[in-house]
């Protein structure tokens, strides 16, 4: 689904890094695989469609790529580690 891979980190988002677990990790554990994939795919669609309308387009494209990367990991049955 993704066109560009990132490392999955939320660097520069100190409000997430301070937590023992990031929200994406908790959601992956608590949600069913189908629900979690739907959440990730929905964010790919959201950030694709709003690119350039809310913030600088590159910010939304980077977010889209991040969710697409996580989607690929989750689809393959891998756990997301956003700190790596």
Backbone as CSV, one residue per row, in Angstrom:
resi,resn,N_x,N_y,N_z,CA_x,CA_y,CA_z,C_x,C_y,C_z
1,UNK,0.803,-1.189,0.000,0.000,0.000,0.000,0.851,1.260,0.000
2,UNK,2.005,1.226,0.662,2.814,2.437,0.738,3.691,2.588,-0.495
3,UNK,4.080,3.840,-0.724,4.993,4.116,-1.820,6.374,4.461,-1.294
4,UNK,6.434,4.902,-0.055,7.713,5.258,0.550,7.729,4.756,1.980
5,UNK,8.770,4.061,2.348,8.877,3.511,3.697,9.583,4.513,4.607
6,UNK,9.122,4.564,5.850,9.806,5.339,6.877,10.170,4.370,7.980
7,UNK,10.862,4.869,8.989,11.259,3.962,10.057,10.181,3.788,11.115
8,UNK,9.092,4.514,11.017,7.988,4.357,11.948,8.113,5.178,13.212
9,UNK,9.161,5.939,13.353,9.372,6.691,14.583,8.518,7.943,14.621
10,UNK,8.191,8.360,15.840,7.474,9.605,16.047,8.435,10.624,16.646
11,UNK,9.610,10.699,16.128,10.609,11.625,16.638,10.086,13.047,16.507
12,UNK,10.370,13.847,17.516,9.894,15.208,17.511,8.489,15.332,18.072
13,UNK,7.893,14.216,18.441,6.566,14.235,19.048,6.714,13.802,20.496
14,UNK,7.284,14.694,21.288,7.635,14.392,22.675,6.432,13.938,23.502
15,UNK,5.261,14.422,23.162,4.070,14.038,23.911,3.779,12.548,23.782
16,UNK,4.272,11.899,22.749,4.124,10.452,22.621,5.315,9.722,23.235
17,UNK,6.488,10.254,23.045,7.706,9.594,23.492,7.743,9.470,25.021
18,UNK,7.096,10.379,25.737,7.084,10.343,27.199,6.304,9.155,27.743
19,UNK,5.418,8.599,26.970,4.602,7.468,27.413,5.379,6.165,27.295
20,UNK,5.034,5.205,28.147,5.658,3.882,28.077,5.312,3.205,26.749
21,UNK,4.081,3.396,26.306,3.611,2.862,25.019,2.980,3.994,24.241
22,UNK,3.155,3.968,22.944,2.510,4.961,22.102,1.119,4.468,21.722
23,UNK,0.199,5.384,21.432,-1.168,4.993,21.096,-1.259,3.942,19.991
24,UNK,-0.423,4.023,18.992,-0.483,3.068,17.880,-0.206,1.645,18.378
25,UNK,0.687,1.508,19.364,0.996,0.195,19.926,-0.188,-0.350,20.729
26,UNK,-0.814,0.506,21.510,-1.955,0.090,22.314,-3.113,-0.314,21.403
27,UNK,-3.374,0.495,20.379,-4.458,0.172,19.450,-4.226,-1.166,18.758
28,UNK,-2.985,-1.449,18.378,-2.701,-2.703,17.692,-2.992,-3.901,18.588
29,UNK,-2.784,-3.749,19.886,-3.043,-4.844,20.820,-4.539,-4.971,21.126
30,UNK,-5.207,-3.845,21.324,-6.599,-3.869,21.764,-7.615,-4.097,20.641
31,UNK,-7.293,-3.666,19.438,-8.245,-3.764,18.332,-8.074,-5.095,17.601
32,UNK,-9.154,-5.544,16.981,-9.022,-6.726,16.123,-8.143,-6.343,14.930
33,UNK,-7.570,-7.345,14.272,-6.714,-7.062,13.126,-7.487,-6.313,12.044
34,UNK,-8.726,-6.712,11.809,-9.546,-6.054,10.779,-9.806,-4.597,11.152
35,UNK,-10.161,-4.359,12.412,-10.424,-2.988,12.860,-9.157,-2.135,12.779
36,UNK,-8.033,-2.694,13.204,-6.777,-1.948,13.190,-6.351,-1.617,11.758
37,UNK,-6.473,-2.584,10.862,-6.140,-2.309,9.457,-7.060,-1.240,8.885
38,UNK,-8.331,-1.282,9.272,-9.268,-0.253,8.824,-8.893,1.125,9.327
39,UNK,-8.474,1.199,10.589,-8.011,2.465,11.162,-6.811,3.008,10.379
40,UNK,-5.841,2.143,10.129,-4.644,2.570,9.400,-4.984,3.000,7.980
41,UNK,-5.796,2.210,7.314,-6.181,2.523,5.930,-6.977,3.829,5.875
42,UNK,-7.850,4.037,6.863,-8.610,5.283,6.928,-7.703,6.491,7.056
43,UNK,-6.628,6.353,7.832,-5.685,7.463,7.970,-4.891,7.693,6.694
44,UNK,-4.592,6.633,5.956,-3.932,6.800,4.648,-4.838,7.626,3.738
45,UNK,-6.111,7.293,3.719,-7.072,8.024,2.878,-7.199,9.473,3.350
46,UNK,-7.353,9.660,4.670,-7.523,11.010,5.229,-6.352,11.919,4.866
47,UNK,-5.128,11.455,5.138,-3.975,12.313,4.888,-3.718,12.507,3.397
48,UNK,-4.101,11.543,2.577,-3.977,11.708,1.125,-4.922,12.789,0.629
49,UNK,-6.147,12.767,1.144,-7.161,13.692,0.658,-6.986,15.121,1.172
50,UNK,-6.388,15.282,2.344,-6.246,16.634,2.873,-4.887,17.263,2.567
51,UNK,-4.018,16.528,1.890,-2.669,17.035,1.597,-2.750,18.406,0.927
52,UNK,-2.129,19.372,1.574,-2.069,20.715,1.033,-3.220,21.614,1.433
53,UNK,-4.249,21.070,2.062,-5.392,21.881,2.454,-5.311,22.360,3.901
54,UNK,-4.716,21.577,4.796,-4.624,21.963,6.202,-3.246,22.537,6.517
55,UNK,-2.229,21.783,6.227,-0.847,22.189,6.475,-0.102,22.155,5.150
56,UNK,1.192,22.284,5.249,2.038,22.070,4.083,1.786,20.656,3.570
57,UNK,1.631,20.493,2.284,1.311,19.185,1.697,2.313,18.115,2.114
58,UNK,3.572,18.468,2.251,4.584,17.466,2.604,4.334,16.863,3.980
59,UNK,3.766,17.635,4.918,3.453,17.093,6.243,2.410,15.988,6.134
60,UNK,1.360,16.252,5.370,0.307,15.249,5.219,0.788,14.046,4.421
61,UNK,1.624,14.267,3.448,2.159,13.152,2.665,3.067,12.286,3.536
62,UNK,3.861,12.915,4.396,4.698,12.150,5.320,3.840,11.336,6.284
63,UNK,2.749,11.935,6.786,1.848,11.199,7.672,1.188,10.049,6.924
64,UNK,0.768,10.311,5.685,0.172,9.247,4.874,1.154,8.096,4.706
65,UNK,2.390,8.426,4.388,3.408,7.392,4.196,3.657,6.614,5.480
66,UNK,3.610,7.310,6.626,3.797,6.641,7.912,2.696,5.622,8.148
67,UNK,1.446,6.019,7.942,0.328,5.091,8.139,0.346,3.961,7.111
68,UNK,0.768,4.249,5.907,0.866,3.199,4.885,1.939,2.181,5.269
69,UNK,3.044,2.657,5.809,4.111,1.766,6.267,3.601,0.881,7.399
70,UNK,2.906,1.497,8.367,2.346,0.725,9.463,1.302,-0.269,8.962
71,UNK,0.527,0.126,7.976,-0.464,-0.777,7.378,0.235,-2.015,6.821
72,UNK,1.309,-1.790,6.077,2.064,-2.915,5.506,2.597,-3.842,6.592
73,UNK,3.119,-3.267,7.673,3.620,-4.083,8.787,2.495,-4.900,9.411
74,UNK,1.377,-4.236,9.709,0.249,-4.920,10.355,-0.338,-5.988,9.440
75,UNK,-0.410,-5.704,8.165,-0.932,-6.674,7.203,-0.070,-7.933,7.181
76,UNK,1.230,-7.742,7.364,2.172,-8.866,7.383,2.205,-9.562,8.753
77,UNK,1.395,-9.074,9.701,1.350,-9.687,11.025,2.459,-9.254,11.943
78,UNK,3.128,-8.157,11.625,4.221,-7.663,12.457,3.706,-6.613,13.433
79,UNK,4.321,-6.585,14.594,3.982,-5.573,15.592,4.695,-4.270,15.250
80,UNK,3.999,-3.190,15.404,4.565,-1.866,15.131,5.384,-1.418,16.329
81,UNK,6.601,-0.978,16.081,7.451,-0.382,17.098,7.791,1.017,16.612
82,UNK,7.018,2.023,17.037,7.190,3.367,16.498,8.482,4.066,16.933
83,UNK,9.213,3.487,17.851,10.467,4.102,18.306,11.653,3.701,17.430
84,UNK,11.571,2.562,16.781,12.677,2.099,15.921,12.911,3.043,14.777
